[in-house]
């Protein structure tokens, strides 16, 4: 280990010369070399003056480690000040962490994050991570909060700037998932200003209403895009057009934001704007959205719907048809045509609805505006709705049908078949389920009946509903069976990677197709074929758990088991496996035991899961431990061991020994389990916490502290608030033993708050907790998840 390197809590300063290649050409080699030499002198002298240790130098970039955050910040300030008058300007980034020190130097994510922070800035700018900012009081008054930013390969982090200097926007990933329309935004300037004015005037729930095809979504996206910089926590689009169950609205929002343990808790005080698109078919979710607004004071909702939500505080903006000049401009821009009387008449006959105008413009490659007008007139005369029907809806339907009639037979067939996909599909899925070819897909995109973005093909829901009507019952059923088979096969192919370090990446790939998973389950249940439901539950329960679909997954379980007379042996086993885990994570332990015990007794040998029986018995052991039934827990652990339980059963025996007071056995089994568990996985983090508590009860406080901190870092990476809370309690007890009652109180309060918001019981509830100062406890309860982790890891 390099003895001169700071250890423990270290603050890294990364500097880099902005525009070095351009400077080299402007100054010439000799002058640039002199300027670079002077830059190096300044960086080294300022770093040395504040006890910084130069870790690495590559080209014109420096990596310096400091034992204190204030020292690092002072060095960065001096460097930028001394270089301000010269030709070389550096961007600087600071981040604090607890990296591993080896013979070769530092190892850990903190180095990577410090480099990403520095790369986000501009010459003369000093950026500071939240971890560093928390440690530089009273200098923090000189820091400007730049809000949350998404860094490549890192995620969302809070960044601060030293001083109030003016710089261009940070070079970070935009903190938004707003769709990027492929075509330009034509017209609607007045409407855009009016919607923005409503939000600026204090409206926190603005609903854009209007008929299908009136341009609500496009106007809402343009409005939201104009406000990205105004919301520190970001602006996010949530598409709801594939939903039909209002109870799933909050889950869908949570999935978009990555909120795994309570949507309101995740948003909290954050300054956030959500664009909820196509709410009309799940309008009954309105009261829940109103409650969310009440709980989150800095949240703004921008909604699109064919009808009002009718909740308190809602401000409506009725999206009108385009003004005639705007409709003509839209047609001409899309069709690359000149304005004419025929174009004006055509737009009038289409009620100036944006979607209708765009569909008409898509035909301009084959027909003149006059020919389009003639053909459209015939269709409109034929397609008359009832007296009480919205004429604009009739016009849109007629326009879609007219556009459909102009397709070739191959295009029309594929257009109808693609309606089987809910929420869109990839090229691979379209090819496998419908036999689609790329040329025909592209033709449908060009004719505005199919959209393509983010590597997925999708339809507006109005268009998809129309396309579905083109299928007869027999063809529709056959397609849905092909679609279901594809989803089941994909679920099976994903199952293994949902149980290892690839879980996050695999879940991310599955997430866009969740609406298709739901459609496959719905069809299987309606057809009285629950085996496919079991296959999906058994394969995807880790995804359903981590993405907040517990309630729906449990409904699928109950529905499949209600038809158990039609389940095969394997189908029943898969249902019991997935359903048992979903019930367990939902906190319904009695139901979890019921399902898992049935699986352990009657599980099918056809299950394609390694050691499923041993794992099921280990699950039952852990549930029994949670219920305080040690005798039953030991019985399950012994049965799991007999079935080849491996490291997982070592963990069970370690926890059992700890609770029974056999510390030597707890240590031995815990160390054995840790060696066999995959690092970065949930059980590995759980084992670290157990070993920390074992060391604490054995009187080895120093070892316990290290183990608890390692466990906190692992749980934090998994966003597991309950696991973090268990470790906070362990550190709190250590602090009390060391006479640090204030720190102990804050840690205990933070643990209590995390359990309340994450819905997890205290794992060490059998051990009475000593009294801590109420004032410190309340301070801890005020900490967010991120702040609690940061405070716990601070030395």
Secondary structure as UniProt FT lines:
FT   TURN            3..4
FT   STRAND          10..17
FT   TURN            18..19
FT   HELIX           20..27
FT   HELIX           29..49
FT   TURN            50..51
FT   STRAND          53..58
FT   TURN            59..60
FT   STRAND          61..66
FT   HELIX           69..83
FT   TURN            84..85
FT   STRAND          90..97
FT   STRAND          100..102
FT   TURN            103..104
FT   STRAND          105..107
FT   HELIX           109..119
FT   TURN            123..124
FT   STRAND          126..129
FT   HELIX           130..133
FT   TURN            134..135
FT   TURN            137..138
FT   HELIX           139..142
FT   STRAND          143..151
FT   TURN            152..154
FT   STRAND          155..162
FT   HELIX           189..200
FT   TURN            201..202
FT   STRAND          205..209
FT   TURN            212..213
FT   HELIX           216..225
FT   TURN            226..227
FT   HELIX           228..230
FT   TURN            232..233
FT   STRAND          235..239
FT   TURN            241..242
FT   HELIX           246..248
FT   HELIX           249..257
FT   HELIX           263..267
FT   TURN            268..269
FT   STRAND          272..277
FT   HELIX           280..285
FT   HELIX           286..295
FT   TURN            297..298
FT   STRAND          299..305
FT   TURN            312..313
FT   STRAND          314..318
FT   HELIX           324..335
FT   HELIX           341..349
FT   TURN            350..352
FT   HELIX           354..361
FT   TURN            362..366
FT   HELIX           369..382
FT   TURN            387..388
FT   HELIX           391..405
FT   HELIX           409..417
FT   HELIX           418..420
FT   HELIX           427..434
FT   HELIX           438..446
FT   TURN            447..448
FT   STRAND          451..453
FT   TURN            454..455
FT   STRAND          456..458
FT   HELIX           461..469
FT   HELIX           473..495
FT   HELIX           496..499
FT   TURN            501..502
FT   HELIX           503..511
FT   TURN            512..513
FT   HELIX           514..526
FT   TURN            527..528
FT   HELIX           531..546
FT   TURN            547..548
FT   HELIX           550..562
FT   HELIX           564..566
FT   HELIX           569..585
FT   TURN            586..587
FT   HELIX           589..602
FT   TURN            605..606
FT   TURN            610..611
FT   HELIX           612..626
FT   TURN            627..628
FT   HELIX           630..642
FT   TURN            643..644
FT   HELIX           647..660
FT   HELIX           663..676
FT   TURN            679..680
FT   HELIX           682..697
FT   TURN            698..699
FT   HELIX           701..717
FT   TURN            718..719
FT   HELIX           721..737
FT   TURN            738..739
FT   HELIX           741..758
FT   TURN            763..766
FT   HELIX           774..781
FT   HELIX           785..793
//
